[in-house]
C-alpha cells in the first residue's frame, strides 16, 4: 500500500507523519523513506488523514485534546498490537508500568516484551507509550527522548483536573 509523509512543525520539534489511504501508519521523530508531500492540499484519503493528524496533534500539544480520533493503519505482530491496544486504555494524565501492562495481558513475566513492543510503537503520542514507566517510577525510554517524554507527562498533568 502506498504511504506518504508530511513533515509537521510542532511545539516539540519536527514530527514526521506517515499515512496510507486506510489510516495513520506512523508518527516519527526522524524522517522515513516515504514520499514527502509539501502541503496538505488535496482530497486523497491519505492527505485527509495527515491533515486530521496534524490538527489533532496540535490540539493535544496545546492542551485542547485528550483523545485522538484518527483511523490507524498499524503494522506489527499480534503481541505488539495487543500491547498497543492496552496503551490506548491508559487514561490521559495517568501512567502505568511495563509490569502493569504485562499483567493486563495475563503474563506477569512479559515486562521486557512489553517494553520492546512499546519501543516499536509506530505512532507514539497517538498510542500513548509515553505514559508507560518503570515499576520503580523512573521514566524508562522514549523514541523522542526522555526530555520529550517528561514534557508530555507534565503537559498532561497540567491539563488534568486532579
Buried (B, 14 or more C-beta within 10 A) or exposed (E): EEBBBBEBEBEBEEBBBBBBBBBBBBBBBEEBEBEEBEEBEEEEEBBBBBBBBBEBBBEBBEEEBEEBEBBBBBEBEEBBEBBBEBBEEBEBBEBBBBBBBBBBBEEEEBBEBBBBBBBBBBBBBBBBBBBBBBEEEEBBBBBBEEEBBEBBBEBBEEBEEE
